[in-house]
Amino acid sequence: MMLQTIVHAAARSRAHGPTAALWHAVELHRPQAELDGACELTVCGSLARIVPDEQWPVAATDVCAVCTTLVR
């Protein structure tokens, strides 16, 4: 039996009109060293820019509730 560990990176979305920028989770399928800060598909299905210096979960109040629920 093989145990698979899922690693998540933190990503920041852009503010769109009345929608605030939020922190999202991105499931990593490659080493963190290969991340270049590009936009990635988040766990909740939106696009957000990876922030290599931040780890998921982030200690902030502006975190996507859907990502938080799905990552648990």
PQR file of N, CA, C, O and H, with PARSE charges and radii, in Angstrom:
ATOM      1  N   MET A   1       0.843  -1.174   0.000 -0.4000 1.5000
ATOM      2  CA  MET A   1       0.000   0.000   0.000 -0.0000 2.0000
ATOM      3  C   MET A   1       0.889   1.238   0.000  0.5500 1.7000
ATOM      4  O   MET A   1       1.857   1.315   0.756 -0.5500 1.4000
ATOM      5  N   MET A   2       0.556   2.202  -0.850 -0.4000 1.5000
ATOM      6  CA  MET A   2       1.342   3.428  -0.958 -0.0000 2.0000
ATOM      7  C   MET A   2       0.551   4.575  -0.325  0.5500 1.7000
ATOM      8  O   MET A   2      -0.617   4.785  -0.654 -0.5500 1.4000
ATOM      9  H   MET A   2      -0.230   2.139  -1.464  0.4000 1.0000
ATOM     10  N   LEU A   3       1.181   5.301   0.569 -0.4000 1.5000
ATOM     11  CA  LEU A   3       0.565   6.450   1.209 -0.0000 2.0000
ATOM     12  C   LEU A   3       0.907   7.689   0.410  0.5500 1.7000
ATOM     13  O   LEU A   3       2.079   7.990   0.183 -0.5500 1.4000
ATOM     14  H   LEU A   3       2.129   5.130   0.836  0.4000 1.0000
ATOM     15  N   GLN A   4      -0.126   8.411  -0.018 -0.4000 1.5000
ATOM     16  CA  GLN A   4       0.100   9.614  -0.818 -0.0000 2.0000
ATOM     17  C   GLN A   4      -0.211  10.841   0.028  0.5500 1.7000
ATOM     18  O   GLN A   4      -1.287  10.941   0.618 -0.5500 1.4000
ATOM     19  H   GLN A   4      -1.078   8.167   0.167  0.4000 1.0000
ATOM     20  N   THR A   5       0.723  11.761   0.084 -0.4000 1.5000
ATOM     21  CA  THR A   5       0.545  13.004   0.822 -0.0000 2.0000
ATOM     22  C   THR A   5       0.269  14.120  -0.171  0.5500 1.7000
ATOM     23  O   THR A   5       1.003  14.294  -1.144 -0.5500 1.4000
ATOM     24  H   THR A   5       1.597  11.680  -0.394  0.4000 1.0000
ATOM     25  N   ILE A   6      -0.782  14.867   0.077 -0.4000 1.5000
ATOM     26  CA  ILE A   6      -1.117  15.990  -0.792 -0.0000 2.0000
ATOM     27  C   ILE A   6      -0.565  17.261  -0.157  0.5500 1.7000
ATOM     28  O   ILE A   6      -0.830  17.555   1.008 -0.5500 1.4000
ATOM     29  H   ILE A   6      -1.378  14.726   0.868  0.4000 1.0000
ATOM     30  N   VAL A   7       0.200  18.003  -0.938 -0.4000 1.5000
ATOM     31  CA  VAL A   7       0.795  19.249  -0.481 -0.0000 2.0000
ATOM     32  C   VAL A   7       0.068  20.394  -1.165  0.5500 1.7000
ATOM     33  O   VAL A   7      -0.231  20.333  -2.358 -0.5500 1.4000
ATOM     34  H   VAL A   7       0.415  17.763  -1.885  0.4000 1.0000
ATOM     35  N   HIS A   8      -0.213  21.440  -0.396 -0.4000 1.5000
ATOM     36  CA  HIS A   8      -0.898  22.608  -0.942 -0.0000 2.0000
ATOM     37  C   HIS A   8      -0.010  23.846  -0.810  0.5500 1.7000
ATOM     38  O   HIS A   8       0.696  24.026   0.182 -0.5500 1.4000
ATOM     39  H   HIS A   8       0.029  21.490   0.573  0.4000 1.0000
ATOM     40  N   ALA A   9      -0.067  24.676  -1.823 -0.4000 1.5000
ATOM     41  CA  ALA A   9       0.624  25.963  -1.807 -0.0000 2.0000
ATOM     42  C   ALA A   9      -0.415  27.052  -1.635  0.5500 1.7000
ATOM     43  O   ALA A   9      -1.589  26.846  -1.942 -0.5500 1.4000
ATOM     44  H   ALA A   9      -0.641  24.530  -2.629  0.4000 1.0000
ATOM     45  N   ALA A  10       0.005  28.209  -1.148 -0.4000 1.5000
ATOM     46  CA  ALA A  10      -0.890  29.356  -1.007 -0.0000 2.0000
ATOM     47  C   ALA A  10      -0.832  30.199  -2.273  0.5500 1.7000
ATOM     48  O   ALA A  10       0.230  30.385  -2.868 -0.5500 1.4000
ATOM     49  H   ALA A  10       0.959  28.376  -0.899  0.4000 1.0000
ATOM     50  N   ALA A  11      -2.001  30.705  -2.674 -0.4000 1.5000
ATOM     51  CA  ALA A  11      -2.087  31.540  -3.872 -0.0000 2.0000
ATOM     52  C   ALA A  11      -3.019  32.704  -3.581  0.5500 1.7000
ATOM     53  O   ALA A  11      -3.964  32.576  -2.803 -0.5500 1.4000
ATOM     54  H   ALA A  11      -2.863  30.553  -2.191  0.4000 1.0000
ATOM     55  N   ARG A  12      -2.748  33.830  -4.203 -0.4000 1.5000
ATOM     56  CA  ARG A  12      -3.534  35.049  -3.979 -0.0000 2.0000
ATOM     57  C   ARG A  12      -4.294  35.380  -5.252  0.5500 1.7000
ATOM     58  O   ARG A  12      -3.703  35.494  -6.326 -0.5500 1.4000
ATOM     59  H   ARG A  12      -1.980  33.934  -4.835  0.4000 1.0000
ATOM     60  N   SER A  13      -5.611  35.533  -5.127 -0.4000 1.5000
ATOM     61  CA  SER A  13      -6.424  35.910  -6.279 -0.0000 2.0000
ATOM     62  C   SER A  13      -6.403  37.418  -6.451  0.5500 1.7000
ATOM     63  O   SER A  13      -5.953  38.144  -5.565 -0.5500 1.4000
ATOM     64  H   SER A  13      -6.091  35.440  -4.255  0.4000 1.0000
ATOM     65  N   ARG A  14      -6.889  37.886  -7.586 -0.4000 1.5000
ATOM     66  CA  ARG A  14      -6.991  39.319  -7.848 -0.0000 2.0000
ATOM     67  C   ARG A  14      -8.372  39.796  -7.429  0.5500 1.7000
ATOM     68  O   ARG A  14      -9.343  39.040  -7.477 -0.5500 1.4000
ATOM     69  H   ARG A  14      -7.255  37.296  -8.306  0.4000 1.0000
ATOM     70  N   ALA A  15      -8.449  41.026  -7.027 -0.4000 1.5000
ATOM     71  CA  ALA A  15      -9.744  41.631  -6.708 -0.0000 2.0000
ATOM     72  C   ALA A  15     -10.454  41.949  -8.026  0.5500 1.7000
ATOM     73  O   ALA A  15      -9.851  42.509  -8.941 -0.5500 1.4000
ATOM     74  H   ALA A  15      -7.661  41.640  -6.988  0.4000 1.0000
ATOM     75  N   HIS A  16     -11.717  41.594  -8.116 -0.4000 1.5000
ATOM     76  CA  HIS A  16     -12.518  41.864  -9.313 -0.0000 2.0000
ATOM     77  C   HIS A  16     -13.761  42.635  -8.905  0.5500 1.7000
ATOM     78  O   HIS A  16     -14.662  42.080  -8.276 -0.5500 1.4000
ATOM     79  H   HIS A  16     -12.207  41.139  -7.373  0.4000 1.0000
ATOM     80  N   GLY A  17     -13.812  43.914  -9.261 -0.4000 1.5000
ATOM     81  CA  GLY A  17     -14.977  44.741  -8.903 -0.0000 2.0000
ATOM     82  C   GLY A  17     -15.195  44.738  -7.403  0.5500 1.7000
ATOM     83  O   GLY A  17     -14.295  45.099  -6.645 -0.5500 1.4000
ATOM     84  H   GLY A  17     -13.080  44.365  -9.773  0.4000 1.0000
ATOM     85  N   PRO A  18     -16.385  44.333  -6.964 -0.5600 1.5000
ATOM     86  CA  PRO A  18     -16.662  44.337  -5.522  0.2800 2.0000
ATOM     87  C   PRO A  18     -16.074  43.127  -4.787  0.5500 1.7000
ATOM     88  O   PRO A  18     -16.175  43.038  -3.563 -0.5500 1.4000
ATOM     89  N   THR A  19     -15.465  42.202  -5.524 -0.4000 1.5000
ATOM     90  CA  THR A  19     -14.902  40.999  -4.910 -0.0000 2.0000
ATOM     91  C   THR A  19     -13.482  41.275  -4.440  0.5500 1.7000
ATOM     92  O   THR A  19     -12.646  41.750  -5.209 -0.5500 1.4000
ATOM     93  H   THR A  19     -15.384  42.274  -6.518  0.4000 1.0000
ATOM     94  N   ALA A  20     -13.218  40.976  -3.183 -0.4000 1.5000
ATOM     95  CA  ALA A  20     -11.891  41.201  -2.605 -0.0000 2.0000
ATOM     96  C   ALA A  20     -10.930  40.100  -3.031  0.5500 1.7000
ATOM     97  O   ALA A  20     -11.350  38.995  -3.373 -0.5500 1.4000
ATOM     98  H   ALA A  20     -13.897  40.590  -2.559  0.4000 1.0000
ATOM     99  N   ALA A  21      -9.651  40.405  -3.007 -0.4000 1.5000
ATOM    100  CA  ALA A  21      -8.624  39.390  -3.245 -0.0000 2.0000
ATOM    101  C   ALA A  21      -8.623  38.424  -2.070  0.5500 1.7000
ATOM    102  O   ALA A  21      -8.711  38.851  -0.918 -0.5500 1.4000
ATOM    103  H   ALA A  21      -9.309  41.303  -2.729  0.4000 1.0000
ATOM    104  N   LEU A  22      -8.524  37.131  -2.345 -0.4000 1.5000
ATOM    105  CA  LEU A  22      -8.535  36.113  -1.292 -0.0000 2.0000
ATOM    106  C   LEU A  22      -7.323  35.198  -1.425  0.5500 1.7000
ATOM    107  O   LEU A  22      -6.717  35.088  -2.491 -0.5500 1.4000
ATOM    108  H   LEU A  22      -8.452  36.784  -3.280  0.4000 1.0000
ATOM    109  N   TRP A  23      -6.990  34.549  -0.321 -0.4000 1.5000
ATOM    110  CA  TRP A  23      -5.986  33.496  -0.327 -0.0000 2.0000
ATOM    111  C   TRP A  23      -6.680  32.196  -0.674  0.5500 1.7000
ATOM    112  O   TRP A  23      -7.757  31.907  -0.155 -0.5500 1.4000
ATOM    113  H   TRP A  23      -7.482  34.639   0.545  0.4000 1.0000
ATOM    114  N   HIS A  24      -6.063  31.401  -1.560 -0.4000 1.5000
ATOM    115  CA  HIS A  24      -6.609  30.123  -1.996 -0.0000 2.0000
ATOM    116  C   HIS A  24      -5.567  29.035  -1.823  0.5500 1.7000
ATOM    117  O   HIS A  24      -4.384  29.318  -1.632 -0.5500 1.4000
ATOM    118  H   HIS A  24      -5.188  31.636  -1.981  0.4000 1.0000
ATOM    119  N   ALA A  25      -6.013  27.791  -1.890 -0.4000 1.5000
ATOM    120  CA  ALA A  25      -5.118  26.639  -1.845 -0.0000 2.0000
ATOM    121  C   ALA A  25      -4.949  26.078  -3.246  0.5500 1.7000
ATOM    122  O   ALA A  25      -5.911  26.006  -4.011 -0.5500 1.4000
ATOM    123  H   ALA A  25      -6.973  27.561  -2.046  0.4000 1.0000
ATOM    124  N   VAL A  26      -3.731  25.682  -3.584 -0.4000 1.5000
ATOM    125  CA  VAL A  26      -3.427  25.043  -4.858 -0.0000 2.0000
ATOM    126  C   VAL A  26      -2.779  23.702  -4.553  0.5500 1.7000
ATOM    127  O   VAL A  26      -1.786  23.632  -3.828 -0.5500 1.4000
ATOM    128  H   VAL A  26      -2.950  25.741  -2.963  0.4000 1.0000
ATOM    129  N   GLU A  27      -3.343  22.643  -5.107 -0.4000 1.5000
ATOM    130  CA  GLU A  27      -2.778  21.314  -4.926 -0.0000 2.0000
ATOM    131  C   GLU A  27      -1.556  21.186  -5.822  0.5500 1.7000
ATOM    132  O   GLU A  27      -1.638  21.388  -7.033 -0.5500 1.4000
ATOM    133  H   GLU A  27      -4.150  22.700  -5.695  0.4000 1.0000
ATOM    134  N   LEU A  28      -0.425  20.848  -5.217 -0.4000 1.5000
ATOM    135  CA  LEU A  28       0.829  20.762  -5.976 -0.0000 2.0000
ATOM    136  C   LEU A  28       1.032  19.365  -6.547  0.5500 1.7000
ATOM    137  O   LEU A  28       0.880  18.364  -5.847 -0.5500 1.4000
ATOM    138  H   LEU A  28      -0.359  20.683  -4.232  0.4000 1.0000
ATOM    139  N   HIS A  29       1.377  19.317  -7.828 -0.4000 1.5000
ATOM    140  CA  HIS A  29       1.678  18.062  -8.496 -0.0000 2.0000
ATOM    141  C   HIS A  29       3.111  18.059  -9.005  0.5500 1.7000
ATOM    142  O   HIS A  29       3.491  17.206  -9.806 -0.5500 1.4000
ATOM    143  H   HIS A  29       1.500  20.131  -8.396  0.4000 1.0000
ATOM    144  N   ARG A  30       3.898  19.013  -8.539 -0.4000 1.5000
ATOM    145  CA  ARG A  30       5.305  19.109  -8.904 -0.0000 2.0000
ATOM    146  C   ARG A  30       6.049  19.750  -7.722  0.5500 1.7000
ATOM    147  O   ARG A  30       5.417  20.331  -6.840 -0.5500 1.4000
ATOM    148  H   ARG A  30       3.589  19.706  -7.888  0.4000 1.0000
ATOM    149  N   PRO A  31       7.364  19.651  -7.699 -0.5600 1.5000
ATOM    150  CA  PRO A  31       8.128  20.216  -6.577  0.2800 2.0000
ATOM    151  C   PRO A  31       7.945  21.734  -6.456  0.5500 1.7000
ATOM    152  O   PRO A  31       7.793  22.429  -7.461 -0.5500 1.4000
ATOM    153  N   GLN A  32       7.962  22.233  -5.231 -0.4000 1.5000
ATOM    154  CA  GLN A  32       7.814  23.673  -5.010 -0.0000 2.0000
ATOM    155  C   GLN A  32       8.915  24.469  -5.692  0.5500 1.7000
ATOM    156  O   GLN A  32       8.710  25.633  -6.035 -0.5500 1.4000
ATOM    157  H   GLN A  32       8.086  21.669  -4.415  0.4000 1.0000
ATOM    158  N   ALA A  33      10.070  23.868  -5.893 -0.4000 1.5000
ATOM    159  CA  ALA A  33      11.174  24.563  -6.554 -0.0000 2.0000
ATOM    160  C   ALA A  33      10.823  24.936  -7.998  0.5500 1.7000
ATOM    161  O   ALA A  33      11.424  25.849  -8.564 -0.5500 1.4000
ATOM    162  H   ALA A  33      10.237  22.922  -5.615  0.4000 1.0000
ATOM    163  N   GLU A  34       9.861  24.238  -8.590 -0.4000 1.5000
ATOM    164  CA  GLU A  34       9.457  24.518  -9.969 -0.0000 2.0000
ATOM    165  C   GLU A  34       8.375  25.595 -10.073  0.5500 1.7000
ATOM    166  O   GLU A  34       8.002  25.984 -11.179 -0.5500 1.4000
ATOM    167  H   GLU A  34       9.373  23.496  -8.130  0.4000 1.0000
ATOM    168  N   LEU A  35       7.871  26.078  -8.945 -0.4000 1.5000
ATOM    169  CA  LEU A  35       6.837  27.107  -8.978 -0.0000 2.0000
ATOM    170  C   LEU A  35       7.465  28.449  -9.318  0.5500 1.7000
ATOM    171  O   LEU A  35       8.500  28.815  -8.761 -0.5500 1.4000
ATOM    172  H   LEU A  35       8.175  25.762  -8.046  0.4000 1.0000
ATOM    173  N   ASP A  36       6.849  29.172 -10.221 -0.4000 1.5000
ATOM    174  CA  ASP A  36       7.420  30.439 -10.660 -0.0000 2.0000
ATOM    175  C   ASP A  36       6.517  31.637 -10.395  0.5500 1.7000
ATOM    176  O   ASP A  36       6.770  32.721 -10.921 -0.5500 1.4000
ATOM    177  H   ASP A  36       6.008  28.875 -10.674  0.4000 1.0000
ATOM    178  N   GLY A  37       5.473  31.466  -9.594 -0.4000 1.5000
ATOM    179  CA  GLY A  37       4.587  32.579  -9.290 -0.0000 2.0000
ATOM    180  C   GLY A  37       3.511  32.798 -10.337  0.5500 1.7000
ATOM    181  O   GLY A  37       2.832  33.825 -10.320 -0.5500 1.4000
ATOM    182  H   GLY A  37       5.268  30.586  -9.167  0.4000 1.0000
ATOM    183  N   ALA A  38       3.344  31.846 -11.250 -0.4000 1.5000
ATOM    184  CA  ALA A  38       2.318  31.964 -12.280 -0.0000 2.0000
ATOM    185  C   ALA A  38       0.945  31.640 -11.698  0.5500 1.7000
ATOM    186  O   ALA A  38       0.841  31.113 -10.590 -0.5500 1.4000
ATOM    187  H   ALA A  38       3.895  31.012 -11.263  0.4000 1.0000
ATOM    188  N   CYS A  39      -0.096  31.956 -12.441 -0.4000 1.5000
ATOM    189  CA  CYS A  39      -1.455  31.620 -12.018 -0.0000 2.0000
ATOM    190  C   CYS A  39      -1.661  30.110 -12.130  0.5500 1.7000
ATOM    191  O   CYS A  39      -1.187  29.467 -13.067 -0.5500 1.4000
ATOM    192  H   CYS A  39      -0.012  32.384 -13.341  0.4000 1.0000
ATOM    193  N   GLU A  40      -2.365  29.575 -11.170 -0.4000 1.5000
ATOM    194  CA  GLU A  40      -2.665  28.150 -11.126 -0.0000 2.0000
ATOM    195  C   GLU A  40      -4.146  27.983 -10.812  0.5500 1.7000
ATOM    196  O   GLU A  40      -4.780  28.892 -10.277 -0.5500 1.4000
ATOM    197  H   GLU A  40      -2.749  30.097 -10.408  0.4000 1.0000
ATOM    198  N   LEU A  41      -4.688  26.828 -11.141 -0.4000 1.5000
ATOM    199  CA  LEU A  41      -6.059  26.501 -10.800 -0.0000 2.0000
ATOM    200  C   LEU A  41      -6.106  26.120  -9.323  0.5500 1.7000
ATOM    201  O   LEU A  41      -5.361  25.247  -8.877 -0.5500 1.4000
ATOM    202  H   LEU A  41      -4.172  26.089 -11.575  0.4000 1.0000
ATOM    203  N   THR A  42      -6.975  26.771  -8.573 -0.4000 1.5000
ATOM    204  CA  THR A  42      -7.056  26.527  -7.134 -0.0000 2.0000
ATOM    205  C   THR A  42      -7.985  25.357  -6.839  0.5500 1.7000
ATOM    206  O   THR A  42      -8.672  24.854  -7.727 -0.5500 1.4000
ATOM    207  H   THR A  42      -7.580  27.481  -8.935  0.4000 1.0000
ATOM    208  N   VAL A  43      -7.994  24.936  -5.590 -0.4000 1.5000
ATOM    209  CA  VAL A  43      -8.838  23.832  -5.152 -0.0000 2.0000
ATOM    210  C   VAL A  43     -10.313  24.133  -5.408  0.5500 1.7000
ATOM    211  O   VAL A  43     -11.081  23.229  -5.735 -0.5500 1.4000
ATOM    212  H   VAL A  43      -7.435  25.345  -4.869  0.4000 1.0000
ATOM    213  N   CYS A  44     -10.715  25.400  -5.262 -0.4000 1.5000
ATOM    214  CA  CYS A  44     -12.119  25.776  -5.454 -0.0000 2.0000
ATOM    215  C   CYS A  44     -12.467  26.042  -6.913  0.5500 1.7000
ATOM    216  O   CYS A  44     -13.636  26.258  -7.232 -0.5500 1.4000
ATOM    217  H   CYS A  44     -10.091  26.135  -4.997  0.4000 1.0000
ATOM    218  N   GLY A  45     -11.479  26.032  -7.806 -0.4000 1.5000
ATOM    219  CA  GLY A  45     -11.741  26.202  -9.221 -0.0000 2.0000
ATOM    220  C   GLY A  45     -11.469  27.579  -9.790  0.5500 1.7000
ATOM    221  O   GLY A  45     -11.706  27.803 -10.977 -0.5500 1.4000
ATOM    222  H   GLY A  45     -10.529  25.857  -7.546  0.4000 1.0000
ATOM    223  N   SER A  46     -10.983  28.503  -8.991 -0.4000 1.5000
ATOM    224  CA  SER A  46     -10.644  29.824  -9.526 -0.0000 2.0000
ATOM    225  C   SER A  46      -9.160  29.855  -9.896  0.5500 1.7000
ATOM    226  O   SER A  46      -8.418  28.914  -9.614 -0.5500 1.4000
ATOM    227  H   SER A  46     -10.790  28.321  -8.027  0.4000 1.0000
ATOM    228  N   LEU A  47      -8.746  30.938 -10.523 -0.4000 1.5000
ATOM    229  CA  LEU A  47      -7.333  31.120 -10.851 -0.0000 2.0000
ATOM    230  C   LEU A  47      -6.711  32.085  -9.856  0.5500 1.7000
ATOM    231  O   LEU A  47      -7.299  33.116  -9.529 -0.5500 1.4000
ATOM    232  H   LEU A  47      -9.348  31.703 -10.752  0.4000 1.0000
ATOM    233  N   ALA A  48      -5.532  31.751  -9.383 -0.4000 1.5000
ATOM    234  CA  ALA A  48      -4.831  32.620  -8.443 -0.0000 2.0000
ATOM    235  C   ALA A  48      -3.335  32.457  -8.650  0.5500 1.7000
ATOM    236  O   ALA A  48      -2.864  31.415  -9.107 -0.5500 1.4000
ATOM    237  H   ALA A  48      -5.055  30.914  -9.649  0.4000 1.0000
ATOM    238  N   ARG A  49      -2.601  33.498  -8.307 -0.4000 1.5000
ATOM    239  CA  ARG A  49      -1.150  33.506  -8.488 -0.0000 2.0000
ATOM    240  C   ARG A  49      -0.479  32.898  -7.249  0.5500 1.7000
ATOM    241  O   ARG A  49      -0.711  33.330  -6.119 -0.5500 1.4000
ATOM    242  H   ARG A  49      -2.984  34.344  -7.935  0.4000 1.0000
ATOM    243  N   ILE A  50       0.354  31.890  -7.495 -0.4000 1.5000
ATOM    244  CA  ILE A  50       1.101  31.229  -6.416 -0.0000 2.0000
ATOM    245  C   ILE A  50       2.028  32.243  -5.754  0.5500 1.7000
ATOM    246  O   ILE A  50       2.664  33.052  -6.429 -0.5500 1.4000
ATOM    247  H   ILE A  50       0.542  31.539  -8.412  0.4000 1.0000
ATOM    248  N   VAL A  51       2.096  32.190  -4.434 -0.4000 1.5000
ATOM    249  CA  VAL A  51       3.030  33.015  -3.667 -0.0000 2.0000
ATOM    250  C   VAL A  51       4.013  32.039  -3.015  0.5500 1.7000
ATOM    251  O   VAL A  51       3.719  31.475  -1.961 -0.5500 1.4000
ATOM    252  H   VAL A  51       1.580  31.532  -3.885  0.4000 1.0000
ATOM    253  N   PRO A  52       5.169  31.841  -3.634 -0.5600 1.5000
ATOM    254  CA  PRO A  52       6.116  30.820  -3.144  0.2800 2.0000
ATOM    255  C   PRO A  52       6.564  31.010  -1.699  0.5500 1.7000
ATOM    256  O   PRO A  52       6.937  30.037  -1.043 -0.5500 1.4000
ATOM    257  N   ASP A  53       6.536  32.233  -1.190 -0.4000 1.5000
ATOM    258  CA  ASP A  53       6.985  32.488   0.184 -0.0000 2.0000
ATOM    259  C   ASP A  53       5.939  32.130   1.232  0.5500 1.7000
ATOM    260  O   ASP A  53       6.249  32.125   2.423 -0.5500 1.4000
ATOM    261  H   ASP A  53       6.233  33.023  -1.722  0.4000 1.0000
ATOM    262  N   GLU A  54       4.719  31.833   0.825 -0.4000 1.5000
ATOM    263  CA  GLU A  54       3.630  31.534   1.759 -0.0000 2.0000
ATOM    264  C   GLU A  54       3.297  30.047   1.743  0.5500 1.7000
ATOM    265  O   GLU A  54       3.325  29.408   0.691 -0.5500 1.4000
ATOM    266  H   GLU A  54       4.467  31.837  -0.143  0.4000 1.0000
ATOM    267  N   GLN A  55       2.986  29.509   2.898 -0.4000 1.5000
ATOM    268  CA  GLN A  55       2.578  28.116   3.037 -0.0000 2.0000
ATOM    269  C   GLN A  55       1.075  28.066   3.309  0.5500 1.7000
ATOM    270  O   GLN A  55       0.523  28.972   3.931 -0.5500 1.4000
ATOM    271  H   GLN A  55       2.963  30.028   3.752  0.4000 1.0000
ATOM    272  N   TRP A  56       0.425  27.018   2.847 -0.4000 1.5000
ATOM    273  CA  TRP A  56      -0.992  26.804   3.151 -0.0000 2.0000
ATOM    274  C   TRP A  56      -1.062  25.909   4.366  0.5500 1.7000
ATOM    275  O   TRP A  56      -0.338  24.915   4.422 -0.5500 1.4000
ATOM    276  H   TRP A  56       0.873  26.282   2.341  0.4000 1.0000
ATOM    277  N   PRO A  57      -1.903  26.213   5.343 -0.5600 1.5000
ATOM    278  CA  PRO A  57      -2.853  27.317   5.408  0.2800 2.0000
ATOM    279  C   PRO A  57      -2.170  28.618   5.823  0.5500 1.7000
ATOM    280  O   PRO A  57      -1.225  28.613   6.612 -0.5500 1.4000
ATOM    281  N   VAL A  58      -2.655  29.713   5.288 -0.4000 1.5000
ATOM    282  CA  VAL A  58      -2.108  31.020   5.631 -0.0000 2.0000
ATOM    283  C   VAL A  58      -2.810  31.538   6.884  0.5500 1.7000
ATOM    284  O   VAL A  58      -3.980  31.242   7.125 -0.5500 1.4000
ATOM    285  H   VAL A  58      -3.423  29.717   4.647  0.4000 1.0000
ATOM    286  N   ALA A  59      -2.084  32.305   7.664 -0.4000 1.5000
ATOM    287  CA  ALA A  59      -2.648  32.901   8.878 -0.0000 2.0000
ATOM    288  C   ALA A  59      -3.200  34.274   8.515  0.5500 1.7000
ATOM    289  O   ALA A  59      -2.573  35.297   8.790 -0.5500 1.4000
ATOM    290  H   ALA A  59      -1.134  32.545   7.468  0.4000 1.0000
ATOM    291  N   ALA A  60      -4.367  34.289   7.901 -0.4000 1.5000
ATOM    292  CA  ALA A  60      -4.989  35.547   7.479 -0.0000 2.0000
ATOM    293  C   ALA A  60      -6.502  35.415   7.627  0.5500 1.7000
ATOM    294  O   ALA A  60      -7.025  34.315   7.807 -0.5500 1.4000
ATOM    295  H   ALA A  60      -4.876  33.458   7.678  0.4000 1.0000
ATOM    296  N   THR A  61      -7.187  36.531   7.550 -0.4000 1.5000
ATOM    297  CA  THR A  61      -8.646  36.499   7.653 -0.0000 2.0000
ATOM    298  C   THR A  61      -9.317  36.460   6.294  0.5500 1.7000
ATOM    299  O   THR A  61     -10.490  36.102   6.195 -0.5500 1.4000
ATOM    300  H   THR A  61      -6.762  37.425   7.404  0.4000 1.0000
ATOM    301  N   ASP A  62      -8.591  36.823   5.246 -0.4000 1.5000
ATOM    302  CA  ASP A  62      -9.171  36.872   3.903 -0.0000 2.0000
ATOM    303  C   ASP A  62      -8.829  35.597   3.116  0.5500 1.7000
ATOM    304  O   ASP A  62      -8.172  35.643   2.076 -0.5500 1.4000
ATOM    305  H   ASP A  62      -7.638  37.114   5.327  0.4000 1.0000
ATOM    306  N   VAL A  63      -9.295  34.468   3.646 -0.4000 1.5000
ATOM    307  CA  VAL A  63      -9.027  33.157   3.069 -0.0000 2.0000
ATOM    308  C   VAL A  63     -10.311  32.611   2.456  0.5500 1.7000
ATOM    309  O   VAL A  63     -11.389  32.759   3.032 -0.5500 1.4000
ATOM    310  H   VAL A  63      -9.829  34.431   4.490  0.4000 1.0000
ATOM    311  N   CYS A  64     -10.200  31.987   1.300 -0.4000 1.5000
ATOM    312  CA  CYS A  64     -11.350  31.395   0.618 -0.0000 2.0000
ATOM    313  C   CYS A  64     -11.967  30.297   1.484  0.5500 1.7000
ATOM    314  O   CYS A  64     -11.294  29.330   1.842 -0.5500 1.4000
ATOM    315  H   CYS A  64      -9.325  31.867   0.832  0.4000 1.0000
ATOM    316  N   ALA A  65     -13.235  30.450   1.814 -0.4000 1.5000
ATOM    317  CA  ALA A  65     -13.928  29.474   2.663 -0.0000 2.0000
ATOM    318  C   ALA A  65     -14.064  28.118   1.962  0.5500 1.7000
ATOM    319  O   ALA A  65     -13.993  27.073   2.608 -0.5500 1.4000
ATOM    320  H   ALA A  65     -13.782  31.235   1.523  0.4000 1.0000
ATOM    321  N   VAL A  66     -14.258  28.140   0.658 -0.4000 1.5000
ATOM    322  CA  VAL A  66     -14.406  26.889  -0.091 -0.0000 2.0000
ATOM    323  C   VAL A  66     -13.098  26.111  -0.090  0.5500 1.7000
ATOM    324  O   VAL A  66     -13.108  24.902   0.142 -0.5500 1.4000
ATOM    325  H   VAL A  66     -14.316  28.989   0.134  0.4000 1.0000
ATOM    326  N   CYS A  67     -11.973  26.773  -0.344 -0.4000 1.5000
ATOM    327  CA  CYS A  67     -10.671  26.118  -0.309 -0.0000 2.0000
ATOM    328  C   CYS A  67     -10.403  25.531   1.080  0.5500 1.7000
ATOM    329  O   CYS A  67      -9.929  24.402   1.210 -0.5500 1.4000
ATOM    330  H   CYS A  67     -11.965  27.755  -0.532  0.4000 1.0000
ATOM    331  N   THR A  68     -10.710  26.304   2.096 -0.4000 1.5000
ATOM    332  CA  THR A  68     -10.486  25.830   3.476 -0.0000 2.0000
ATOM    333  C   THR A  68     -11.272  24.572   3.743  0.5500 1.7000
ATOM    334  O   THR A  68     -10.748  23.639   4.351 -0.5500 1.4000
ATOM    335  H   THR A  68     -11.095  27.221   1.990  0.4000 1.0000
ATOM    336  N   THR A  69     -12.520  24.519   3.306 -0.4000 1.5000
ATOM    337  CA  THR A  69     -13.372  23.349   3.524 -0.0000 2.0000
ATOM    338  C   THR A  69     -12.885  22.152   2.720  0.5500 1.7000
ATOM    339  O   THR A  69     -12.828  21.042   3.248 -0.5500 1.4000
ATOM    340  H   THR A  69     -12.946  25.277   2.812  0.4000 1.0000
ATOM    341  N   LEU A  70     -12.532  22.356   1.452 -0.4000 1.5000
ATOM    342  CA  LEU A  70     -12.122  21.254   0.592 -0.0000 2.0000
ATOM    343  C   LEU A  70     -10.769  20.654   0.964  0.5500 1.7000
ATOM    344  O   LEU A  70     -10.525  19.476   0.703 -0.5500 1.4000
ATOM    345  H   LEU A  70     -12.578  23.258   1.023  0.4000 1.0000
ATOM    346  N   VAL A  71      -9.898  21.440   1.563 -0.4000 1.5000
ATOM    347  CA  VAL A  71      -8.558  20.965   1.911 -0.0000 2.0000
ATOM    348  C   VAL A  71      -8.563  20.134   3.195  0.5500 1.7000
ATOM    349  O   VAL A  71      -7.646  19.344   3.423 -0.5500 1.4000
ATOM    350  H   VAL A  71     -10.096  22.397   1.775  0.4000 1.0000
ATOM    351  N   ARG A  72      -9.558  20.300   4.008 -0.4000 1.5000
ATOM    352  CA  ARG A  72      -9.607  19.565   5.292 -0.0000 2.0000
ATOM    353  C   ARG A  72      -9.660  18.095   5.109  0.5500 1.7000
ATOM    354  O   ARG A  72      -9.705  17.352   6.089 -0.5500 1.4000
ATOM    355  H   ARG A  72     -10.302  20.941   3.823  0.4000 1.0000
TER
END
